Amino acid sequence: MSTSASRPSVLFVCVHNAGRSQMAAAFLAHLAGDRVEVRSAGSAPADTVNPAVVEAMSEVGIDISAQTPKILTTEAVQASDVVITMGCGDACPVFPGKRYLDWQLDDPAGQGVDAVRPIRDAIETRVRTLISDVTSG
C-alpha cells in the first residue's frame, strides 16, 4: 500500500461537485478513525460546497470542514490505494493496477437539506461497507 502497511489510503473523486466527495470523506474519517487515510478531490473549490451538505452532516455530529476537497491531480491518484469516483469515472486519471470503485449517487448541488439527507444516508451505508472491505485487505 502507498501510505503504510497498516493504513490504506482512500481518495474520493467527484469532479464538479465537492459536496458528495466531502460527505463521503468525512464519513470515512469519522467511522474508520486512524485505520484509513482519507482524501477528497475534485474540480469544485471548497467554497462551493452546498451549505445544506454542511448542515446535513452536522445533524449526525460530523464537521466536514476537516475534509476540504483538493484539486484533483494525477499524484493524488497514484498515492492512493483505493480511488472512488462518483459518477465521473471518465474524467479521473486511471493507472494500471490501481483499485477503482464508482458510486452513482444523486447530486446534492443546489439542493436543500431535505434533499441532501437521503444522499447523506446512502453515502453512510456505502462507507460502512467500504470500511470493512478496505481494512480487511
C-alpha positions in Angstrom: 0.0 0.0 0.0 1.2 3.5 -0.7 0.8 5.0 2.8 1.8 2.2 5.1 1.1 -1.5 5.5 -1.5 -0.8 8.2 -3.2 2.3 6.9 -4.7 2.2 3.4 -5.3 5.4 1.6 -8.7 6.2 0.1 -9.3 9.0 -2.4 -12.8 10.2 -3.2 -13.1 12.0 -6.5 -16.2 13.9 -7.6 -15.4 16.3 -10.5 -17.9 19.2 -10.5 -19.4 18.5 -7.0 -17.3 18.8 -3.9 -20.3 18.0 -1.7 -20.5 14.3 -2.5 -16.8 13.6 -2.1 -16.6 15.7 1.0 -19.5 13.9 2.7 -18.0 10.5 1.8 -14.6 11.5 3.0 -16.0 12.9 6.3 -17.9 9.7 7.0 -14.9 7.5 6.3 -12.7 9.7 8.5 -15.3 9.7 11.3 -16.2 6.0 11.2 -12.7 4.5 10.5 -10.7 6.8 12.7 -7.0 6.3 12.2 -7.4 3.0 10.3 -7.7 4.7 7.0 -6.1 7.8 5.5 -8.8 9.8 3.8 -8.5 12.2 0.9 -11.1 14.1 -1.1 -10.5 15.7 -4.5 -12.4 17.3 -7.4 -12.7 20.3 -9.7 -15.0 22.3 -7.4 -13.3 24.6 -4.9 -14.1 24.1 -1.3 -16.2 27.3 -1.0 -18.7 25.9 -3.5 -19.9 23.1 -1.2 -23.6 23.4 -0.7 -24.4 24.7 2.8 -27.1 22.1 3.0 -24.4 19.4 2.9 -22.7 21.1 5.9 -26.0 21.2 7.8 -27.0 17.6 7.0 -23.6 16.3 8.2 -23.7 18.5 11.4 -27.1 16.8 12.2 -25.2 13.5 12.6 -22.4 15.1 14.5 -19.8 15.4 11.8 -17.9 18.6 10.9 -16.9 18.4 7.3 -14.5 21.3 7.4 -11.6 19.0 8.1 -12.3 17.3 4.7 -11.8 20.3 2.4 -11.7 19.0 -1.2 -8.4 19.4 -3.0 -8.0 19.9 -6.7 -7.6 16.5 -8.4 -4.1 15.6 -9.5 -2.5 12.5 -11.0 -0.2 12.4 -8.0 -3.1 12.2 -5.6 -4.5 9.2 -7.6 -1.1 7.5 -7.7 -0.6 7.9 -4.0 -3.9 6.3 -3.1 -4.7 2.6 -2.6 -8.3 2.9 -3.5 -9.9 5.6 -5.7 -13.6 6.1 -5.6 -15.2 8.1 -8.4 -18.7 9.4 -8.0 -20.3 9.5 -11.4 -17.1 10.9 -13.0 -15.0 7.8 -13.9 -14.2 9.0 -17.4 -12.8 12.3 -16.0 -10.5 10.6 -13.5 -7.0 9.6 -14.5 -6.6 5.8 -14.5 -3.5 3.9 -13.6 -2.9 0.2 -14.2 -3.1 -1.9 -11.1 -5.0 0.8 -9.1 -8.2 -0.2 -7.4 -11.2 1.9 -8.6 -14.8 1.9 -7.5 -17.5 4.0 -9.0 -20.5 5.2 -6.9 -23.6 6.5 -8.7 -25.3 8.9 -6.3 -27.7 11.7 -6.6 -26.1 15.2 -6.9 -26.7 17.4 -3.8 -25.5 20.6 -5.6 -28.1 23.4 -5.2 -30.4 21.2 -3.2 -31.7 22.0 0.3 -31.1 19.9 3.4 -34.3 17.8 3.0 -33.0 16.6 -0.4 -29.4 16.1 0.9 -30.4 13.8 3.9 -31.2 10.7 1.8 -27.9 11.2 -0.2 -26.1 11.5 3.1 -27.6 8.3 4.4 -26.9 6.4 1.2 -23.2 7.5 1.4 -23.0 6.5 5.1 -24.3 3.0 4.2 -21.7 2.6 1.5 -18.9 4.0 3.6 -19.7 1.4 6.4 -19.3 -1.4 3.8 -16.2 0.2 2.4 -14.5 0.4 5.8 -14.8 -3.4 6.3 -13.7 -4.1 2.8 -10.7 -1.8 2.8 -9.5 -2.5 6.3 -9.7 -6.3 5.8 -7.4 -6.1 2.8 
